[in-house]
Amino acid sequence: MTTKTMLLASAAAVYLGYRLFQNMRTKAGTGSLVKQLKKDPAVGEAFADSLDISVQRTDIKNPDVATALQPYLAMTKNGLGDFIIKHIQQLDNGGYLFVTTTDYTEAIKAGRRTVESAEVHNLNFVLKTDIDKNQYVVYSDLYIDLADKNLRVDFAKALFELIQG
């Protein structure tokens, strides 16, 4: 093995180790957030207020959101598309707070080899109803990169498909 190949392999190993550490940190942080939200719903209300960046909107075709979300509220179901709903909370204003995780797989080129690396994302959302415009709106916090932005849109689309039936 050449020195260049060894260096590339070492760099890939360090990067994958870093990703593994970050994934464990994300999962632990999400678990901690969920514990806080379950312990005190007022924390969820305040947290939901901080999620104020519009991700996507759609016209209301089915106004019965509660029925569509009932299996998730009862925690008998937690998968929605590629997302795992770790916590859902109905808010005082009629909206819903979602704490989710999802895996994003990325191919990393290391010399002649390609290694796939999964990164766990914790994404949080609020679903609100805009009565004036007869629309559902999904809000989140600011995305950090294009993959993060696309994941947020993917969740909104999956949620809209679920609630619109």
JOHU-V485047 format. One line per field, one symbol per residue. ss: DSSP state (H for helix, E for strand, C for the rest). burial: # if it has 9 or more other ideal C-beta (glycine too) atoms within 8 Angstrom, else .. A space follows every 50 residues. Layout:
ss = ???
burial = ???
//
This chain:
ss = CCHHHHHHHHHHHHHHHHHHHHHHHHHHHHHHHHHHHHHCHHHHHHHHHH CCEEEEEEECCCCCHHHHHHHHHCCCCCEECCEEEEEEEECCCCCEEEEE EEEEEEEEEECCEEEEEEEEEEEEEEEEEEHHHCEEEEEECCCCCHHHHH HHHHHHHHHHHHHHC
burial = ....##.##.##..##..#..##..##.###.##.##.....###.##.. #.#.###..#.#..#..##..##......#..#######.#...###### ####.#.#.#....#.##############....######..#....##. ##########.##..
//
